[in-house]
Amino acid sequence: MSSFYACIPAGGSGTRLWPLSRRDAPKFLHRLGSDERSLLQLTMARIEPLVDPAQTFIVCGGAHVAAIARQIPQLPGENFLVEPGPRNSGPAIGLAAAVIEAREPDAIIGSFPADHLISVGDAFRSAVRTAIRVAQTGKLVTLGITPTRPETGYGYIKCGPSLGIDNALEVLSFKEKPAREVAEQYVLSGEYVWNAGMFVCRARDVMDQIRQRAPELADGLMRIAKLWLTDNAAAHDLLGEIWPGLPSISFDHAVMEGAADDGRVATVPCDMGWSDIGDWDTVAEMGIAEGSRLAQPKETLLIDSPGSFATSASGRAVTVIGVPDVVVVETSTAILVARRSDAQRVKEAVEEWTSRGRDDLL
């Protein structure tokens, strides 16, 4: 059986979860609910039954290396792939794939974002094990989430026939975030799953696709990976030179969509209690869901406030009485109170504080 490696992309500032998530402390470094672990620590704990920390790589910005190392000290220092700047998921996942291919071309890679929440870990691990079996046949595999509603904030994957390996299905195409009526049609058809941005593929298969579809990306990644095996410090220096010139492109656009057109992609549908924690309304919805890891933190108290969610980053007690469907977020320097229906307007607050020159709040 091929070796299994994990890649954890840990990028982005996550301003939609302001004021908890900041530039120097994105959402993956925080806990949101009753579980004391951060989203990153939950991600690491979720995959540890599948892969050793020595075979786990994190792709992150330099500003977050120290905080990540404190939260997951079991990760070897050489397994940090440090981005000089944000270039989207294509270069991030591609860098991990190139380094792993240089080490072990037939290894299977699983890419799992640092800032997603999964409440049913056993279902996740079962899906990954199936995906590994499918990836060994040469397919590029994505974990698909069984849709529970006509969501317009997620991309969709159109599924084809069974591959004869557990519940794995052929992928016919990827669909961008749809309008409401289109999303309703997708869900009613039973032919679509949500695209969760989690991938399981053989290292050389990923790199072959990048070499074919994005040669300008592949060339730089391969140069870095070749040096990584012999001189980690020099490889980071080369990364700093090459990275700014790489195309900023998502992994879906760089690899998966074209590969699906060629019949190279599969999906493993799964119901694992997944959320990408996209805004405070999503957090609140997960927080009131039975069995969710986002149950109300112990520092908060809600009385006659159905549908509401509160969290405290500083540890101070927060009490909400008689106010339904609101989110209250407490930190040491800022407090947010918003109706759940206005969760998308948090970016307005970020923009206003920016215009006032309050970089200390960002």
C-alpha positions as a Markdown table, in Angstrom:
| # | Residue | x | y | z |
|---|---|---|---|---|
| 1 | Met | 0.0 | 0.0 | 0.0 |
| 2 | Ser | 1.2 | 3.5 | -0.8 |
| 3 | Ser | 2.3 | 5.8 | 2.0 |
| 4 | Phe | -0.2 | 8.5 | 3.0 |
| 5 | Tyr | 0.7 | 12.1 | 3.6 |
| 6 | Ala | -1.5 | 15.0 | 4.7 |
| 7 | Cys | -1.4 | 18.6 | 3.5 |
| 8 | Ile | -3.1 | 21.3 | 5.7 |
| 9 | Pro | -3.5 | 24.6 | 3.8 |
| 10 | Ala | -3.7 | 27.3 | 6.6 |
| 11 | Gly | -4.0 | 30.6 | 4.8 |
| 12 | Gly | -6.4 | 33.6 | 4.6 |
| 13 | Ser | -7.3 | 36.2 | 7.2 |
| 14 | Gly | -10.9 | 35.1 | 7.6 |
| 15 | Thr | -12.3 | 38.7 | 8.1 |
| 16 | Arg | -15.9 | 37.4 | 7.9 |
| 17 | Leu | -15.3 | 36.1 | 11.5 |
| 18 | Trp | -14.1 | 39.5 | 12.8 |
| 19 | Pro | -13.4 | 40.4 | 15.5 |
| 20 | Leu | -12.2 | 36.9 | 16.6 |
| 21 | Ser | -10.3 | 36.3 | 13.3 |
| 22 | Arg | -7.6 | 38.9 | 12.6 |
| 23 | Arg | -4.6 | 39.2 | 10.2 |
| 24 | Asp | -2.2 | 37.9 | 12.7 |
| 25 | Ala | -4.5 | 35.3 | 14.1 |
| 26 | Pro | -6.8 | 33.8 | 11.5 |
| 27 | Lys | -9.9 | 31.7 | 12.4 |
| 28 | Phe | -8.0 | 28.4 | 12.3 |
| 29 | Leu | -6.0 | 29.5 | 15.4 |
| 30 | His | -9.2 | 30.0 | 17.5 |
| 31 | Arg | -11.6 | 27.8 | 19.2 |
| 32 | Leu | -15.3 | 28.7 | 18.6 |
| 33 | Gly | -17.3 | 26.5 | 20.9 |
| 34 | Ser | -17.2 | 24.4 | 23.9 |
| 35 | Asp | -14.2 | 22.3 | 22.7 |
| 36 | Glu | -11.0 | 23.9 | 24.0 |
| 37 | Arg | -9.1 | 23.1 | 20.9 |
| 38 | Ser | -8.7 | 25.5 | 17.9 |
| 39 | Leu | -10.0 | 24.6 | 14.5 |
| 40 | Leu | -6.4 | 23.8 | 13.5 |
| 41 | Gln | -6.0 | 21.5 | 16.5 |
| 42 | Leu | -9.3 | 19.8 | 15.7 |
| 43 | Thr | -8.1 | 19.3 | 12.1 |
| 44 | Met | -4.9 | 17.7 | 13.3 |
| 45 | Ala | -6.6 | 15.5 | 15.8 |
| 46 | Arg | -9.1 | 14.4 | 13.1 |
| 47 | Ile | -6.3 | 13.2 | 10.7 |
| 48 | Glu | -3.9 | 11.7 | 13.3 |
| 49 | Pro | -5.5 | 8.3 | 13.2 |
| 50 | Leu | -4.8 | 8.3 | 9.5 |
| 51 | Val | -1.4 | 9.8 | 9.2 |
| 52 | Asp | 1.7 | 10.4 | 11.3 |
| 53 | Pro | 2.7 | 14.0 | 12.1 |
| 54 | Ala | 6.1 | 13.3 | 10.4 |
| 55 | Gln | 4.1 | 12.9 | 7.2 |
| 56 | Thr | 1.9 | 15.9 | 7.7 |
| 57 | Phe | 2.8 | 19.2 | 6.0 |
| 58 | Ile | 1.3 | 22.6 | 6.7 |
| 59 | Val | 1.3 | 25.4 | 4.1 |
| 60 | Cys | 1.0 | 28.8 | 5.8 |
| 61 | Gly | 2.2 | 32.3 | 5.9 |
| 62 | Gly | 5.4 | 33.3 | 7.8 |
| 63 | Ala | 3.4 | 35.4 | 10.3 |
| 64 | His | 1.6 | 32.4 | 11.6 |
| 65 | Val | 4.4 | 29.8 | 11.9 |
| 66 | Ala | 5.1 | 30.4 | 15.5 |
| 67 | Ala | 1.5 | 30.3 | 16.6 |
| 68 | Ile | 0.9 | 27.1 | 14.6 |
| 69 | Ala | 4.0 | 25.5 | 16.1 |
| 70 | Arg | 2.8 | 26.3 | 19.6 |
| 71 | Gln | -0.6 | 24.7 | 18.9 |
| 72 | Ile | 0.7 | 21.6 | 17.2 |
| 73 | Pro | 4.2 | 21.0 | 18.6 |
| 74 | Gln | 4.3 | 17.4 | 17.3 |
| 75 | Leu | 4.7 | 18.7 | 13.8 |
| 76 | Pro | 8.4 | 18.7 | 12.6 |
| 77 | Gly | 9.8 | 22.0 | 11.8 |
| 78 | Glu | 10.8 | 21.0 | 8.3 |
| 79 | Asn | 7.2 | 20.2 | 7.5 |
| 80 | Phe | 6.2 | 23.8 | 7.5 |
| 81 | Leu | 5.9 | 25.0 | 3.9 |
| 82 | Val | 6.0 | 28.8 | 4.3 |
| 83 | Glu | 4.4 | 31.0 | 1.7 |
| 84 | Pro | 6.0 | 34.3 | 1.1 |
| 85 | Gly | 2.6 | 35.7 | 0.2 |
| 86 | Pro | -0.9 | 34.5 | -0.6 |
| 87 | Arg | -1.2 | 32.8 | -4.0 |
| 88 | Asn | -4.5 | 30.8 | -3.6 |
| 89 | Ser | -4.9 | 27.1 | -3.1 |
| 90 | Gly | -3.4 | 26.0 | -6.4 |
| 91 | Pro | 0.2 | 26.9 | -5.6 |
| 92 | Ala | -0.3 | 26.0 | -1.9 |
| 93 | Ile | -1.5 | 22.4 | -2.5 |
| 94 | Gly | 0.8 | 22.1 | -5.5 |
| 95 | Leu | 3.8 | 23.0 | -3.4 |
| 96 | Ala | 3.0 | 20.2 | -0.9 |
| 97 | Ala | 2.4 | 17.8 | -3.8 |
| 98 | Ala | 5.7 | 18.7 | -5.4 |
| 99 | Val | 7.7 | 18.2 | -2.2 |
| 100 | Ile | 6.0 | 14.9 | -1.5 |
| 101 | Glu | 6.4 | 13.7 | -5.1 |
| 102 | Ala | 10.1 | 14.4 | -4.9 |
| 103 | Arg | 10.3 | 12.3 | -1.8 |
| 104 | Glu | 7.9 | 9.5 | -2.8 |
| 105 | Pro | 6.1 | 9.8 | -6.2 |
| 106 | Asp | 3.5 | 7.0 | -5.5 |
| 107 | Ala | 2.5 | 8.4 | -2.1 |
| 108 | Ile | -1.1 | 9.4 | -1.6 |
| 109 | Ile | -1.8 | 13.0 | -0.5 |
| 110 | Gly | -4.9 | 14.2 | 1.4 |
| 111 | Ser | -5.4 | 17.9 | 1.5 |
| 112 | Phe | -7.6 | 19.1 | 4.4 |
| 113 | Pro | -8.2 | 22.9 | 5.1 |
| 114 | Ala | -7.2 | 24.0 | 8.6 |
| 115 | Asp | -10.3 | 26.1 | 9.2 |
| 116 | His | -13.2 | 23.7 | 8.5 |
| 117 | Leu | -15.3 | 22.1 | 11.1 |
| 118 | Ile | -16.3 | 18.4 | 11.0 |
| 119 | Ser | -18.5 | 17.0 | 13.8 |
| 120 | Val | -18.5 | 13.4 | 12.8 |
| 121 | Gly | -14.8 | 12.4 | 12.7 |
| 122 | Asp | -15.5 | 8.7 | 12.1 |
| 123 | Ala | -17.5 | 9.4 | 9.0 |
| 124 | Phe | -14.7 | 11.7 | 7.7 |
| 125 | Arg | -12.0 | 9.1 | 8.3 |
| 126 | Ser | -14.1 | 6.4 | 6.6 |
| 127 | Ala | -14.5 | 8.6 | 3.5 |
| 128 | Val | -10.8 | 9.3 | 3.5 |
| 129 | Arg | -10.0 | 5.6 | 3.6 |
| 130 | Thr | -12.3 | 5.0 | 0.6 |
| 131 | Ala | -10.7 | 8.0 | -1.2 |
| 132 | Ile | -7.3 | 6.5 | -0.7 |
| 133 | Arg | -8.4 | 3.2 | -2.3 |
| 134 | Val | -9.8 | 5.2 | -5.3 |
| 135 | Ala | -6.7 | 7.4 | -5.6 |
| 136 | Gln | -4.6 | 4.2 | -5.9 |
| 137 | Thr | -6.4 | 3.6 | -9.2 |
| 138 | Gly | -5.1 | 6.9 | -10.6 |
| 139 | Lys | -8.2 | 9.0 | -9.9 |
| 140 | Leu | -8.1 | 12.4 | -8.3 |
| 141 | Val | -10.6 | 12.2 | -5.5 |
| 142 | Thr | -12.6 | 14.9 | -3.8 |
| 143 | Leu | -14.7 | 14.4 | -0.7 |
| 144 | Gly | -18.3 | 15.5 | -1.5 |
| 145 | Ile | -20.7 | 16.6 | 1.1 |
| 146 | Thr | -24.3 | 15.3 | 0.9 |
| 147 | Pro | -26.3 | 18.6 | 0.6 |
| 148 | Thr | -28.9 | 19.3 | 3.3 |
| 149 | Arg | -30.3 | 22.5 | 1.8 |
| 150 | Pro | -30.1 | 24.5 | -1.5 |
| 151 | Glu | -27.0 | 26.4 | -0.4 |
| 152 | Thr | -25.8 | 29.2 | -2.7 |
| 153 | Gly | -22.5 | 29.8 | -0.9 |
| 154 | Tyr | -20.9 | 26.5 | -2.0 |
| 155 | Gly | -19.7 | 25.1 | -5.3 |
| 156 | Tyr | -21.3 | 21.8 | -6.4 |
| 157 | Ile | -20.1 | 18.6 | -8.0 |
| 158 | Lys | -22.2 | 16.7 | -10.5 |
| 159 | Cys | -21.8 | 13.0 | -9.9 |
| 160 | Gly | -21.9 | 10.1 | -12.4 |
| 161 | Pro | -21.9 | 6.4 | -12.1 |
| 162 | Ser | -20.5 | 4.2 | -9.3 |
| 163 | Leu | -16.8 | 3.2 | -9.5 |
| 164 | Gly | -17.4 | 0.0 | -7.7 |
| 165 | Ile | -15.3 | 1.0 | -4.7 |
| 166 | Asp | -17.6 | 1.5 | -1.7 |
| 167 | Asn | -19.7 | 4.6 | -2.5 |
| 168 | Ala | -17.3 | 6.3 | -4.7 |
| 169 | Leu | -18.7 | 8.0 | -7.9 |
| 170 | Glu | -17.4 | 9.4 | -11.1 |
| 171 | Val | -17.3 | 13.2 | -11.3 |
| 172 | Leu | -18.9 | 14.6 | -14.4 |
| 173 | Ser | -18.3 | 18.3 | -13.7 |
| 174 | Phe | -17.7 | 21.1 | -11.2 |
| 175 | Lys | -20.3 | 23.9 | -10.8 |
| 176 | Glu | -19.7 | 27.4 | -9.5 |
| 177 | Lys | -21.8 | 28.8 | -6.7 |
| 178 | Pro | -25.3 | 28.7 | -8.1 |
| 179 | Ala | -28.3 | 31.0 | -7.9 |
| 180 | Arg | -31.0 | 29.9 | -5.4 |
| 181 | Glu | -33.3 | 28.3 | -8.0 |
| 182 | Val | -30.4 | 26.4 | -9.6 |
| 183 | Ala | -29.3 | 25.2 | -6.1 |
| 184 | Glu | -32.8 | 23.9 | -5.5 |
| 185 | Gln | -32.7 | 21.9 | -8.7 |
| 186 | Tyr | -29.3 | 20.5 | -7.8 |
| 187 | Val | -30.5 | 19.3 | -4.5 |
| 188 | Leu | -33.8 | 17.9 | -5.8 |
| 189 | Ser | -32.0 | 15.9 | -8.5 |
| 190 | Gly | -29.9 | 13.9 | -6.0 |
| 191 | Glu | -27.0 | 14.1 | -8.5 |
| 192 | Tyr | -24.9 | 16.7 | -6.8 |
| 193 | Val | -22.7 | 17.1 | -3.7 |
| 194 | Trp | -21.2 | 20.1 | -2.2 |
| 195 | Asn | -17.5 | 20.8 | -3.0 |
| 196 | Ala | -15.8 | 20.9 | 0.4 |
| 197 | Gly | -12.3 | 21.6 | -1.0 |
| 198 | Met | -10.8 | 18.4 | 0.4 |
| 199 | Phe | -8.8 | 16.2 | -2.0 |
| 200 | Val | -7.1 | 12.8 | -2.0 |
| 201 | Cys | -4.7 | 12.1 | -4.9 |
| 202 | Arg | -1.5 | 10.3 | -5.7 |
| 203 | Ala | 1.4 | 12.8 | -5.7 |
| 204 | Arg | 2.6 | 12.1 | -9.2 |
| 205 | Asp | -1.0 | 12.2 | -10.5 |
| 206 | Val | -1.4 | 15.7 | -9.1 |
| 207 | Met | 1.9 | 16.9 | -10.5 |
| 208 | Asp | 1.2 | 15.3 | -13.9 |
| 209 | Gln | -2.0 | 17.3 | -14.0 |
| 210 | Ile | -0.2 | 20.5 | -13.0 |
| 211 | Arg | 2.5 | 19.9 | -15.5 |
| 212 | Gln | -0.1 | 19.4 | -18.2 |
| 213 | Arg | -2.5 | 22.2 | -17.3 |
| 214 | Ala | -0.4 | 24.8 | -15.6 |
| 215 | Pro | 3.2 | 24.4 | -16.7 |
| 216 | Glu | 4.2 | 27.8 | -15.5 |
| 217 | Leu | 3.1 | 26.7 | -12.0 |
| 218 | Ala | 4.7 | 23.3 | -12.3 |
| 219 | Asp | 8.2 | 24.5 | -13.3 |
| 220 | Gly | 8.6 | 26.7 | -10.2 |
| 221 | Leu | 7.2 | 24.1 | -7.8 |
| 222 | Met | 9.5 | 21.4 | -9.1 |
| 223 | Arg | 12.6 | 23.5 | -8.7 |
| 224 | Ile | 11.7 | 24.3 | -5.1 |
| 225 | Ala | 10.8 | 20.6 | -4.3 |
| 226 | Lys | 14.1 | 19.3 | -5.8 |
| 227 | Leu | 16.1 | 21.5 | -3.5 |
| 228 | Trp | 13.9 | 20.8 | -0.5 |
| 229 | Leu | 15.2 | 17.3 | -0.3 |
| 230 | Thr | 18.8 | 18.4 | 0.2 |
| 231 | Asp | 18.8 | 21.9 | 1.7 |
| 232 | Asn | 15.7 | 23.1 | 3.5 |
| 233 | Ala | 17.0 | 26.6 | 4.1 |
| 234 | Ala | 18.1 | 27.1 | 0.5 |
| 235 | Ala | 14.7 | 25.8 | -0.6 |
| 236 | His | 13.0 | 28.5 | 1.4 |
| 237 | Asp | 15.2 | 31.1 | -0.1 |
| 238 | Leu | 14.4 | 29.9 | -3.6 |
| 239 | Leu | 10.7 | 29.8 | -2.6 |
| 240 | Gly | 10.9 | 33.5 | -1.8 |
| 241 | Glu | 12.3 | 34.2 | -5.2 |
| 242 | Ile | 9.9 | 32.1 | -7.2 |
| 243 | Trp | 6.6 | 32.4 | -5.3 |
| 244 | Pro | 5.6 | 36.0 | -6.2 |
| 245 | Gly | 5.8 | 35.1 | -9.9 |
| 246 | Leu | 3.5 | 32.0 | -9.7 |
| 247 | Pro | -0.1 | 32.4 | -10.9 |
| 248 | Ser | -2.7 | 32.9 | -8.2 |
| 249 | Ile | -5.2 | 30.2 | -9.0 |
| 250 | Ser | -7.4 | 27.9 | -7.1 |
| 251 | Phe | -6.7 | 24.1 | -7.1 |
| 252 | Asp | -10.1 | 23.5 | -8.6 |
| 253 | His | -9.4 | 25.8 | -11.6 |
| 254 | Ala | -5.7 | 24.7 | -11.9 |
| 255 | Val | -6.3 | 21.0 | -11.8 |
| 256 | Met | -9.7 | 19.5 | -10.9 |
| 257 | Glu | -12.0 | 21.0 | -13.4 |
| 258 | Gly | -10.0 | 20.1 | -16.4 |
| 259 | Ala | -9.2 | 16.6 | -15.0 |
| 260 | Ala | -12.9 | 16.1 | -14.5 |
| 261 | Asp | -13.5 | 16.9 | -18.2 |
| 262 | Asp | -11.1 | 14.1 | -19.0 |
| 263 | Gly | -12.8 | 11.6 | -16.7 |
| 264 | Arg | -10.0 | 11.6 | -14.1 |
| 265 | Val | -11.9 | 12.7 | -11.0 |
| 266 | Ala | -14.0 | 10.8 | -8.5 |
| 267 | Thr | -15.9 | 11.8 | -5.4 |
| 268 | Val | -16.7 | 10.1 | -2.1 |
| 269 | Pro | -20.1 | 11.4 | -0.9 |
| 270 | Cys | -20.2 | 11.8 | 2.9 |
| 271 | Asp | -22.4 | 13.2 | 5.7 |
| 272 | Met | -19.8 | 14.2 | 8.3 |
| 273 | Gly | -21.3 | 17.3 | 9.9 |
| 274 | Trp | -19.2 | 19.6 | 7.7 |
| 275 | Ser | -19.0 | 23.4 | 7.6 |
| 276 | Asp | -16.4 | 25.8 | 6.2 |
| 277 | Ile | -17.4 | 28.2 | 9.0 |
| 278 | Gly | -17.9 | 31.0 | 6.4 |
| 279 | Asp | -19.6 | 33.6 | 8.6 |
| 280 | Trp | -21.1 | 34.1 | 12.1 |
| 281 | Asp | -24.5 | 32.9 | 10.9 |
| 282 | Thr | -22.9 | 29.6 | 10.0 |
| 283 | Val | -21.2 | 29.4 | 13.3 |
| 284 | Ala | -24.6 | 30.1 | 15.1 |
| 285 | Glu | -26.3 | 27.4 | 13.0 |
| 286 | Met | -23.6 | 24.9 | 13.9 |
| 287 | Gly | -23.7 | 26.0 | 17.5 |
| 288 | Ile | -27.3 | 25.1 | 18.0 |
| 289 | Ala | -27.0 | 21.8 | 16.1 |
| 290 | Glu | -27.2 | 18.6 | 18.2 |
| 291 | Gly | -23.8 | 16.9 | 18.5 |
| 292 | Ser | -21.8 | 19.8 | 17.0 |
| 293 | Arg | -18.4 | 20.7 | 18.3 |
| 294 | Leu | -19.6 | 24.3 | 18.3 |
| 295 | Ala | -21.9 | 23.9 | 21.4 |
| 296 | Gln | -22.0 | 27.1 | 23.5 |
| 297 | Pro | -18.7 | 27.8 | 25.2 |
| 298 | Lys | -18.8 | 27.5 | 29.0 |
| 299 | Glu | -18.1 | 31.2 | 29.4 |
| 300 | Thr | -21.4 | 32.1 | 27.8 |
| 301 | Leu | -25.0 | 32.0 | 29.1 |
| 302 | Leu | -28.1 | 32.3 | 26.9 |
| 303 | Ile | -31.5 | 32.8 | 28.5 |
| 304 | Asp | -34.6 | 32.8 | 26.4 |
| 305 | Ser | -32.5 | 33.6 | 23.3 |
| 306 | Pro | -33.4 | 30.9 | 20.8 |
| 307 | Gly | -31.1 | 30.7 | 17.7 |
| 308 | Ser | -28.5 | 32.9 | 19.3 |
| 309 | Phe | -24.8 | 32.2 | 19.7 |
| 310 | Ala | -22.1 | 33.8 | 21.9 |
| 311 | Thr | -18.4 | 33.2 | 22.3 |
| 312 | Ser | -15.7 | 34.8 | 24.5 |
| 313 | Ala | -12.1 | 34.9 | 23.4 |
| 314 | Ser | -10.8 | 36.5 | 26.6 |
| 315 | Gly | -12.6 | 34.2 | 29.0 |
| 316 | Arg | -14.9 | 36.9 | 30.3 |
| 317 | Ala | -18.5 | 35.8 | 30.9 |
| 318 | Val | -21.0 | 36.8 | 28.3 |
| 319 | Thr | -24.8 | 36.6 | 29.0 |
| 320 | Val | -27.6 | 37.1 | 26.5 |
| 321 | Ile | -31.2 | 37.4 | 27.8 |
| 322 | Gly | -34.3 | 37.6 | 25.7 |
| 323 | Val | -32.6 | 38.3 | 22.4 |
| 324 | Pro | -33.2 | 35.7 | 19.6 |
| 325 | Asp | -31.1 | 35.1 | 16.5 |
| 326 | Val | -28.1 | 37.2 | 17.4 |
| 327 | Val | -24.4 | 36.6 | 17.5 |
| 328 | Val | -22.3 | 38.1 | 20.3 |
| 329 | Val | -18.5 | 37.9 | 19.9 |
| 330 | Glu | -16.3 | 39.1 | 22.8 |
| 331 | Thr | -12.5 | 39.7 | 22.5 |
| 332 | Ser | -10.1 | 41.7 | 24.6 |
| 333 | Thr | -10.1 | 44.6 | 22.2 |
| 334 | Ala | -13.4 | 44.5 | 20.3 |
| 335 | Ile | -17.0 | 43.2 | 20.7 |
| 336 | Leu | -19.4 | 42.4 | 17.9 |
| 337 | Val | -23.2 | 42.2 | 18.4 |
| 338 | Ala | -25.2 | 41.4 | 15.2 |
| 339 | Arg | -28.3 | 39.8 | 14.0 |
| 340 | Arg | -27.6 | 36.5 | 12.3 |
| 341 | Ser | -29.3 | 37.8 | 9.2 |
| 342 | Asp | -26.7 | 40.6 | 9.0 |
| 343 | Ala | -23.7 | 38.3 | 9.4 |
| 344 | Gln | -22.4 | 39.1 | 5.9 |
| 345 | Arg | -22.2 | 42.8 | 6.9 |
| 346 | Val | -19.3 | 42.2 | 9.3 |
| 347 | Lys | -17.1 | 43.1 | 6.3 |
| 348 | Glu | -18.6 | 46.6 | 6.5 |
| 349 | Ala | -17.3 | 46.9 | 10.1 |
| 350 | Val | -13.8 | 45.8 | 9.0 |
| 351 | Glu | -13.9 | 48.4 | 6.2 |
| 352 | Glu | -15.0 | 51.2 | 8.5 |
| 353 | Trp | -12.4 | 50.4 | 11.1 |
| 354 | Thr | -9.8 | 50.3 | 8.3 |
| 355 | Ser | -10.9 | 53.7 | 7.1 |
| 356 | Arg | -10.5 | 55.1 | 10.6 |
| 357 | Gly | -6.9 | 53.8 | 10.7 |
| 358 | Arg | -7.5 | 51.3 | 13.5 |
| 359 | Asp | -5.1 | 48.7 | 12.3 |
| 360 | Asp | -4.9 | 47.4 | 15.8 |
| 361 | Leu | -8.4 | 46.0 | 15.4 |
| 362 | Leu | -7.6 | 44.2 | 12.1 |
